[in-house]
Amino acid sequence: MNHINPVEHARCAGFGQRKVTPRVCVTDSKKHLRTFLSEALEDLGFITSECSNAGELGGILDLQQPDLVVLGVSFDGIEIGNILEILVKKNFGGQVLVIGQPQSVMVKAVRQIGEEYGIAMLPALQTPFSAGSLRASVAALLPAEPAPSPAVDVAEALKAGWLELWYQQKINVRTLAPSGAEALVRMRHPAWGVVPPAYFIHDDNDPHFRKLSEFVIGRAVEDWRYLLDQQGPVDLSINMPVSFFGNREAVHNLCRALPEHPAFGGLLIEIDCAQVIDNLDLVVDVARQVRLHNIAIVIDNVGAEWPPLMGLRNFPFVELKVDHQFVTGCADDRLKQAVCRQIVELAQDNGARAVAQGIETRADFLAAHGLGFDLMQGYLFGKPMGVRKFARSRPVLTSSSGSRT
């Protein structure tokens, strides 16, 4: 017996000519298990929802049927029976993945009853499982093609409320303690899931770029307050185009938007190095002005074009972030090491911090440490993540620090 509704299936299975990002509902009575499973499935590209009982599942199925229901086995037998009955009652046309020991009495019973009801039951995912085994279990549901480019324009994303900020930790090189985080804009598209900015931000000449910048500022302040409540003050940095600072009203509104909280240590604004070099007088002037409002300017993606920064008097920048292409793999590349060393020396000579971004291996970490970097950032310490997941995350070491502007 198959409960697939042909119309709904056609609507949910295609976006144009491409397969869309699949949806999954994680059901388990224990919140920490639901959270863990949801994050693992989001990393694979799923759009996730959670429920703790049959009643909540019924509500989710009424709104939009997921492609997959993941069923934990922390429920008792009665509640699992209720869940399976809800799936039948709501004409669920997707698949069910049970997590547990395949040979256990409970797992066998759940799969047998599900099959008797006509529900498509995937082979049970044995615990403990790895990211690879989870991917293998749900591989048939993953998108066959990448998202279109661009997937959607900024105006539509802003109007629909699809944008959010993700955060990547910065780490103090000497103590390995957390030292702030960089905010990175992401779009959570209803069809394509999480979309990186390359797919929806063209350039800073986009007529909607001003509104996007305002969104980033407002959300960063909102997220700072949330993180303050969850784990204490966190120093944040955001990315802005140099064109933003050509508008005096925008800069004024930025200064007014910052928290007047005693724990607020200031806001770092990262500007791409190429834009800084091309607009050096403007950026220097802005950096000196906004410093009075607890805002500091960071030069991002510094590479071989750094020499024009040498002749500056009263160097107004607090950080120089070396382009990842000169950091990733620098342990085995003397040319990359030479570029990194020159930028580190420039930062040190001007009382600024040098940041190595793109640290992905222990070898790169050791090389960056030896080159004298102050801060590091990269996948070795963690990927960018949503603010709630970031608030739950814990650094490798429990010591704390905070870089003040």
C-alpha positions as CSV (number, residue, x, y, z in Angstrom):
1,M,0.0,0.0,0.0
2,N,1.5,3.4,-1.0
3,H,0.1,6.6,0.5
4,I,1.9,9.0,-2.0
5,N,-0.4,11.8,-3.2
6,P,0.7,12.2,-6.8
7,V,0.0,16.0,-6.9
8,E,1.8,16.7,-3.6
9,H,4.7,14.4,-4.6
10,A,5.2,16.3,-7.9
11,R,5.1,19.6,-6.1
12,C,7.6,18.6,-3.4
13,A,10.0,16.6,-5.6
14,G,10.9,19.3,-8.2
15,F,12.0,22.9,-8.3
16,G,12.1,23.7,-12.1
17,Q,13.9,20.8,-13.5
18,R,16.0,20.1,-10.4
19,K,15.4,18.0,-7.3
20,V,14.9,20.2,-4.3
21,T,16.5,20.0,-0.9
22,P,14.6,17.3,1.1
23,R,12.7,17.9,4.3
24,V,13.0,15.7,7.4
25,C,11.1,15.6,10.7
26,V,13.2,14.3,13.6
27,T,11.0,12.6,16.2
28,D,12.3,11.6,19.6
29,S,11.2,12.2,23.2
30,K,14.6,13.5,24.2
31,K,15.4,17.1,23.1
32,H,19.2,16.6,23.1
33,L,18.9,13.7,20.7
34,R,16.5,15.6,18.4
35,T,19.0,18.5,18.4
36,F,21.9,16.2,17.6
37,L,20.1,14.4,14.8
38,S,18.8,17.7,13.3
39,E,22.2,19.2,13.2
40,A,23.7,16.1,11.6
41,L,21.0,16.1,8.9
42,E,21.3,19.9,8.3
43,D,25.0,19.3,7.6
44,L,23.9,16.9,4.9
45,G,21.6,19.5,3.3
46,F,18.2,18.7,4.8
47,I,15.6,21.2,5.9
48,T,14.8,20.0,9.4
49,S,11.9,20.1,11.9
50,E,11.5,18.4,15.2
51,C,8.7,16.9,17.3
52,S,8.6,15.1,20.6
53,N,5.3,13.2,20.3
54,A,2.6,12.0,17.9
55,G,0.5,15.1,18.4
56,E,3.3,17.5,17.3
57,L,4.1,15.2,14.3
58,G,0.5,15.5,13.2
59,G,0.7,19.2,13.2
60,I,3.9,19.2,11.1
61,L,2.3,16.8,8.6
62,D,-0.7,19.1,8.2
63,L,1.6,22.0,7.3
64,Q,3.9,20.3,4.8
65,Q,4.7,16.6,4.6
66,P,8.5,15.9,4.9
67,D,10.3,13.5,2.6
68,L,11.7,11.6,5.7
69,V,10.7,11.0,9.3
70,V,13.5,9.9,11.6
71,L,12.2,7.9,14.5
72,G,14.3,7.6,17.6
73,V,13.6,4.7,19.9
74,S,13.5,6.6,23.2
75,F,9.7,6.5,23.0
76,D,7.8,3.8,24.7
77,G,5.9,1.2,22.6
78,I,2.5,3.0,22.9
79,E,3.8,6.4,21.6
80,I,5.6,4.7,18.7
81,G,2.4,3.0,17.8
82,N,0.6,6.4,17.9
83,I,3.3,7.9,15.7
84,L,2.9,5.2,13.1
85,E,-0.9,5.6,13.2
86,I,-0.5,9.3,12.6
87,L,1.6,8.7,9.6
88,V,-1.1,6.5,8.1
89,K,-3.9,8.8,9.0
90,K,-2.1,11.8,7.4
91,N,-1.4,9.8,4.2
92,F,2.4,10.2,4.7
93,G,4.1,9.5,1.4
94,G,7.7,9.7,2.5
95,Q,10.0,7.3,4.1
96,V,10.8,6.4,7.8
97,L,14.3,5.8,9.2
98,V,14.4,4.1,12.6
99,I,17.6,4.7,14.6
100,G,18.7,1.9,16.9
101,Q,20.1,-1.6,17.0
102,P,18.7,-3.5,13.9
103,Q,18.4,-6.7,15.8
104,S,16.7,-5.3,18.9
105,V,13.1,-6.3,19.6
106,M,11.9,-2.7,19.5
107,V,13.5,-1.8,16.2
108,K,12.2,-5.0,14.5
109,A,8.7,-4.4,15.8
110,V,8.6,-0.8,14.6
111,R,9.8,-1.8,11.1
112,Q,7.4,-4.7,10.9
113,I,4.4,-2.7,12.0
114,G,5.4,0.2,9.7
115,E,5.6,-2.2,6.7
116,E,2.2,-3.7,7.6
117,Y,0.7,-0.2,7.5
118,G,2.2,0.3,4.1
119,I,4.8,2.9,5.2
120,A,8.1,2.9,3.3
121,M,10.6,1.9,5.9
122,L,14.3,2.4,5.3
123,P,16.9,-0.1,6.8
124,A,17.5,0.8,10.4
125,L,20.5,3.0,11.1
126,Q,22.6,1.2,13.7
127,T,23.9,3.2,16.7
128,P,26.4,4.5,17.3
129,F,26.6,5.9,13.7
130,S,29.0,8.1,11.8
131,A,28.4,10.9,9.4
132,G,29.2,8.5,6.6
133,S,26.7,5.9,7.7
134,L,24.0,8.5,8.2
135,R,24.7,9.9,4.7
136,A,24.6,6.4,3.2
137,S,21.2,5.7,4.9
138,V,19.6,8.8,3.3
139,A,21.6,9.1,0.1
140,A,18.7,8.5,-2.1
141,L,16.9,11.6,-0.7
142,L,19.8,14.1,-1.2
143,P,19.6,16.6,-4.1
144,A,21.0,15.3,-7.4
145,E,22.1,18.8,-8.6
146,P,23.5,21.9,-7.0
147,A,21.3,24.9,-6.4
148,P,20.9,27.3,-9.4
149,S,23.1,30.4,-9.5
150,P,21.7,32.7,-8.5
151,A,19.0,30.8,-6.6
152,V,17.1,34.0,-5.6
153,D,17.7,37.7,-5.5
154,V,18.4,39.7,-2.3
155,A,15.1,41.5,-2.5
156,E,13.1,38.3,-2.4
157,A,15.2,36.9,0.4
158,L,14.8,40.0,2.5
159,K,11.0,40.2,2.0
160,A,10.5,36.5,2.7
161,G,12.7,36.5,5.8
162,W,15.0,33.8,4.5
163,L,18.3,35.5,5.6
164,E,20.2,34.7,8.8
165,L,23.7,35.0,10.1
166,W,26.0,32.1,10.8
167,Y,29.1,32.5,13.1
168,Q,32.6,31.1,12.9
169,Q,34.8,31.2,16.0
170,K,38.1,33.0,16.1
171,I,40.8,31.4,18.3
172,N,43.7,32.9,20.2
173,V,46.9,31.3,18.8
174,R,48.7,31.2,22.1
175,T,46.0,30.1,24.4
176,L,43.5,28.3,22.0
177,A,40.8,30.2,23.8
178,P,37.9,31.7,21.8
179,S,38.4,35.3,20.8
180,G,35.3,36.5,19.1
181,A,33.4,35.3,16.0
182,E,32.8,36.4,12.4
183,A,29.2,36.7,11.2
184,L,28.6,35.3,7.7
185,V,25.3,35.8,5.9
186,R,23.4,32.8,4.7
187,M,20.0,32.2,3.1
188,R,17.7,29.4,4.2
189,H,15.7,28.9,1.0
190,P,12.4,26.9,1.4
191,A,13.4,24.7,-1.6
192,W,17.2,24.7,-1.7
193,G,17.9,24.8,2.0
194,V,21.0,26.7,3.2
195,V,22.5,28.8,0.3
196,P,25.9,30.5,0.6
197,P,26.1,34.2,-0.4
198,A,27.8,33.5,-3.8
199,Y,24.4,32.3,-5.0
200,F,22.4,35.4,-4.1
201,I,24.7,38.3,-3.7
202,H,26.0,39.7,-6.9
203,D,28.1,42.7,-5.9
204,D,27.8,45.8,-3.9
205,N,26.2,47.6,-6.9
206,D,23.1,45.6,-6.3
207,P,20.3,48.1,-5.5
208,H,19.3,46.1,-2.5
209,F,22.7,46.0,-1.0
210,R,21.9,48.8,1.4
211,K,19.0,46.9,2.8
212,L,21.1,43.8,3.1
213,S,23.7,45.7,5.0
214,E,21.1,47.0,7.4
215,F,19.8,43.5,7.9
216,V,23.3,42.3,8.8
217,I,23.8,45.1,11.4
218,G,20.4,44.6,13.0
219,R,20.6,40.8,13.1
220,A,24.2,40.9,14.5
221,V,23.0,43.1,17.3
222,E,20.1,40.9,18.0
223,D,22.3,37.8,18.0
224,W,24.8,39.5,20.3
225,R,22.0,40.0,22.9
226,Y,21.0,36.3,22.5
227,L,24.6,35.1,22.9
228,L,25.0,37.4,25.9
229,D,22.1,35.6,27.6
230,Q,23.3,32.1,26.6
231,Q,27.0,32.2,27.2
232,G,28.2,35.7,28.0
233,P,29.5,38.5,25.8
234,V,31.0,37.6,22.5
235,D,32.9,40.0,20.3
236,L,31.4,39.9,16.8
237,S,32.7,41.0,13.4
238,I,30.6,41.6,10.3
239,N,31.5,42.1,6.7
240,M,30.6,45.3,4.8
241,P,31.4,46.7,1.4
242,V,33.3,50.0,1.2
243,S,30.4,51.5,-0.6
244,F,28.4,51.4,2.6
245,F,30.7,53.9,4.2
246,G,30.1,56.4,1.3
247,N,26.6,57.0,2.8
248,R,26.8,59.2,5.9
249,E,23.3,58.4,6.9
250,A,24.0,54.7,6.8
251,V,27.1,55.1,9.0
252,H,25.2,57.3,11.4
253,N,22.5,54.6,11.7
254,L,25.1,52.0,12.3
255,C,26.5,53.9,15.2
256,R,23.1,54.4,16.7
257,A,22.2,50.7,16.3
258,L,24.9,49.4,18.6
259,P,24.0,48.1,22.1
260,E,24.5,50.5,25.1
261,H,25.2,47.6,27.3
262,P,28.2,47.6,29.7
263,A,29.2,44.1,28.4
264,F,29.4,45.2,24.8
265,G,33.0,45.3,23.8
266,G,32.6,46.9,20.4
267,L,31.9,45.8,16.8
268,L,34.5,44.8,14.2
269,I,33.7,45.6,10.6
270,E,35.7,43.7,7.9
271,I,36.3,45.3,4.5
272,D,38.0,43.4,1.7
273,C,41.6,44.5,1.2
274,A,41.2,45.2,-2.6
275,Q,38.4,47.7,-1.8
276,V,40.5,49.2,1.0
277,I,43.4,49.8,-1.3
278,D,41.2,51.3,-4.0
279,N,39.5,53.6,-1.5
280,L,42.3,54.1,1.0
281,D,41.6,57.7,2.0
282,L,37.9,57.1,2.5
283,V,38.5,54.0,4.6
284,V,41.2,55.6,6.7
285,D,38.9,58.6,7.4
286,V,35.9,56.3,8.3
287,A,38.1,54.1,10.5
288,R,39.1,57.1,12.6
289,Q,35.6,58.4,12.9
290,V,33.8,55.2,13.9
291,R,36.5,54.4,16.4
292,L,34.8,57.0,18.6
293,H,31.6,55.0,18.5
294,N,33.2,51.7,19.6
295,I,33.6,50.4,16.1
296,A,36.9,49.2,14.6
297,I,37.8,48.4,11.0
298,V,39.5,45.1,10.0
299,I,41.1,44.6,6.6
300,D,40.0,41.3,5.2
301,N,41.6,39.0,2.7
302,V,45.0,40.7,2.8
303,G,47.3,39.2,0.2
304,A,50.2,40.3,-2.1
305,E,48.7,43.8,-2.5
306,W,49.5,44.8,1.1
307,P,52.5,47.3,0.4
308,P,50.3,50.4,0.0
309,L,49.4,50.0,3.7
310,M,53.0,50.4,4.8
311,G,53.1,54.2,4.4
312,L,50.1,55.0,6.6
313,R,50.6,57.4,9.5
314,N,48.5,56.6,12.6
315,F,47.5,53.2,11.3
316,P,43.7,53.0,12.1
317,F,43.1,49.3,11.6
318,V,42.9,46.8,14.4
319,E,43.2,43.5,12.5
320,L,44.8,42.3,9.3
321,K,43.2,39.0,8.1
322,V,45.4,37.1,5.7
323,D,43.7,35.7,2.7
324,H,43.1,32.0,3.2
325,Q,44.9,31.1,-0.1
326,F,48.1,32.2,1.6
327,V,47.3,30.3,4.9
328,T,45.8,27.0,3.7
329,G,48.8,24.7,2.9
330,C,51.4,27.3,4.1
331,A,53.1,24.6,6.2
332,D,54.6,23.2,3.0
333,D,54.9,26.4,0.9
334,R,57.8,28.8,1.5
335,L,56.2,31.5,-0.8
336,K,53.0,31.5,1.3
337,Q,55.0,31.6,4.4
338,A,56.9,34.6,3.1
339,V,53.7,36.5,2.4
340,C,52.2,35.6,5.7
341,R,55.4,36.7,7.6
342,Q,55.4,40.1,5.8
343,I,51.7,40.8,6.7
344,V,52.3,39.7,10.3
345,E,55.2,42.1,10.6
346,L,53.1,44.9,9.1
347,A,50.4,44.2,11.8
348,Q,52.9,44.1,14.6
349,D,54.7,47.3,13.5
350,N,51.3,49.1,13.7
351,G,49.9,47.6,16.9
352,A,47.3,45.5,15.0
353,R,46.4,41.8,15.3
354,A,47.3,39.4,12.5
355,V,44.6,36.8,11.8
356,A,45.2,33.6,9.8
357,Q,42.0,32.4,8.2
358,G,41.6,29.1,6.4
359,I,43.4,26.9,9.1
360,E,42.3,23.4,8.2
361,T,45.1,21.1,9.3
362,R,47.3,20.7,12.4
363,A,50.3,21.4,10.1
364,D,48.8,24.8,9.1
365,F,48.1,25.6,12.7
366,L,51.7,24.9,13.7
367,A,53.0,27.0,10.8
368,A,50.7,29.9,11.7
369,H,51.8,29.7,15.3
370,G,55.4,29.8,14.3
371,L,54.8,32.8,12.0
372,G,53.5,34.9,14.9
373,F,49.8,35.2,14.1
374,D,47.6,36.4,17.0
375,L,44.3,34.8,16.0
376,M,43.2,31.9,13.8
377,Q,40.0,30.9,12.1
378,G,39.2,27.8,10.0
379,Y,37.5,24.4,9.8
380,L,40.1,22.9,12.1
381,F,38.3,24.8,14.9
382,G,34.8,24.7,13.5
383,K,32.6,25.5,10.6
384,P,30.3,28.4,10.5
385,M,27.0,27.6,12.2
386,G,23.6,29.2,13.1
387,V,23.5,31.3,16.2
388,R,21.6,28.8,18.3
389,K,24.1,26.0,17.5
390,F,26.9,28.4,18.0
391,A,25.5,29.3,21.5
392,R,25.5,25.6,22.3
393,S,29.0,24.9,21.0
394,R,31.9,24.7,23.4
395,P,35.5,25.6,22.5
396,V,38.3,23.0,22.7
397,L,39.6,24.6,25.9
398,T,37.4,26.1,28.6
399,S,39.4,29.2,29.2
400,S,37.9,32.4,27.8
401,S,39.0,35.7,26.4
402,G,37.5,38.5,24.4
403,S,39.2,40.8,21.9
404,R,38.0,44.4,22.5
405,T,38.0,47.0,19.8
